[in-house]
Amino acid sequence: MDNNKMDDASLWFESRHAAIQEYTEPEPVEISIVNTETAKIPETAERITASDVKTDLNMIKLNEPIAEIITGVMNSIVPILILLVIKYASQDDLELTQSEQQTIIQAWAVYLKDSNVEMSPGVVLIVTIASIYGGKITKILTDRKRQEELKQKDAKIEELNKIILEMRNSKPDAA
């Protein structure tokens, strides 16, 4: 066995009584992304107070009911519009999950906080009713169209089966 192999423990053992080497710290190099001599610092920076934050949070909370209505309407209309474009998609796959709804509600509430959209409750009610029932009517019409397509396919298959049966019956017996 070779006894000259050094591991961490033996290196430590050998160097534990060694003198500490001299070390000089290098001169610091000044790196600046912004030239501090010519940079203009705004004298009056906007200060945000706790009151401002509370006001913003209150405005978001006040807009959440409207955001819920908008999200509900979107959840009934958007899947139907997608179904019109993509024929055989499932509406269940396109509807929002609870967490997705909450995310969109929060996004709408933040958007409505800063926007100047004001609608009377009557307009909101009428738009909501029209959107929901308009979506249902579109779904019914789409389903009806799909059923008609299926009936036409079934009629073609039945016609082909009759032709095949007639061909089998008219075939001379090879006896």
Solvent accessible surface area in square Angstrom, and as a share of the most:
residue,aa,sasa,rsa
1,M,232,1.04
2,D,83,0.43
3,N,142,0.73
4,N,125,0.64
5,K,160,0.68
6,M,89,0.40
7,D,86,0.45
8,D,119,0.62
9,A,69,0.53
10,S,36,0.23
11,L,95,0.47
12,W,155,0.54
13,F,118,0.49
14,E,119,0.53
15,S,64,0.41
16,R,111,0.41
17,H,149,0.67
18,A,66,0.52
19,A,95,0.73
20,I,171,0.87
21,Q,160,0.71
22,E,169,0.76
23,Y,178,0.68
24,T,116,0.67
25,E,145,0.65
26,P,96,0.60
27,E,148,0.66
28,P,124,0.78
29,V,123,0.71
30,E,164,0.74
31,I,149,0.76
32,S,65,0.42
33,I,171,0.87
34,V,89,0.51
35,N,83,0.43
36,T,112,0.65
37,E,159,0.71
38,T,99,0.58
39,A,40,0.31
40,K,191,0.81
41,I,146,0.74
42,P,95,0.60
43,E,171,0.77
44,T,126,0.73
45,A,72,0.56
46,E,158,0.71
47,R,200,0.73
48,I,126,0.64
49,T,67,0.39
50,A,74,0.57
51,S,72,0.46
52,D,67,0.35
53,V,73,0.42
54,K,131,0.55
55,T,73,0.42
56,D,66,0.34
57,L,102,0.51
58,N,88,0.45
59,M,77,0.34
60,I,28,0.14
61,K,132,0.56
62,L,124,0.62
63,N,20,0.10
64,E,28,0.12
65,P,78,0.49
66,I,70,0.36
67,A,0,0.00
68,E,92,0.41
69,I,69,0.35
70,I,39,0.20
71,T,2,0.01
72,G,37,0.36
73,V,21,0.12
74,M,59,0.26
75,N,25,0.13
76,S,31,0.20
77,I,46,0.23
78,V,64,0.37
79,P,2,0.01
80,I,7,0.04
81,L,94,0.47
82,I,57,0.29
83,L,11,0.06
84,L,92,0.46
85,V,126,0.72
86,I,96,0.49
87,K,106,0.45
88,Y,151,0.57
89,A,24,0.19
90,S,51,0.33
91,Q,31,0.14
92,D,115,0.60
93,D,120,0.62
94,L,52,0.26
95,E,72,0.32
96,L,48,0.24
97,T,77,0.45
98,Q,123,0.55
99,S,80,0.51
100,E,80,0.36
101,Q,42,0.19
102,Q,82,0.36
103,T,92,0.54
104,I,44,0.22
105,I,13,0.07
106,Q,76,0.34
107,A,62,0.48
108,W,73,0.26
109,A,0,0.00
110,V,69,0.40
111,Y,127,0.48
112,L,18,0.09
113,K,43,0.18
114,D,106,0.55
115,S,28,0.18
116,N,147,0.75
117,V,83,0.48
118,E,161,0.72
119,M,97,0.43
120,S,58,0.37
121,P,113,0.71
122,G,38,0.36
123,V,69,0.40
124,V,22,0.13
125,L,107,0.53
126,I,118,0.60
127,V,76,0.43
128,T,26,0.15
129,I,85,0.43
130,A,62,0.48
131,S,18,0.12
132,I,57,0.29
133,Y,129,0.49
134,G,32,0.31
135,G,5,0.05
136,K,108,0.46
137,I,100,0.51
138,T,37,0.21
139,K,70,0.29
140,I,98,0.50
141,L,101,0.50
142,T,19,0.11
143,D,50,0.26
144,R,133,0.49
145,K,119,0.50
146,R,58,0.21
147,Q,109,0.48
148,E,91,0.41
149,E,41,0.18
150,L,108,0.54
151,K,144,0.61
152,Q,115,0.51
153,K,109,0.46
154,D,90,0.47
155,A,59,0.46
156,K,134,0.57
157,I,99,0.50
158,E,102,0.46
159,E,107,0.48
160,L,107,0.53
161,N,85,0.44
162,K,116,0.49
163,I,77,0.39
164,I,81,0.41
165,L,104,0.52
166,E,114,0.51
167,M,127,0.57
168,R,171,0.63
169,N,114,0.59
170,S,89,0.57
171,K,144,0.61
172,P,116,0.73
173,D,134,0.69
174,A,113,0.88
175,A,142,1.10
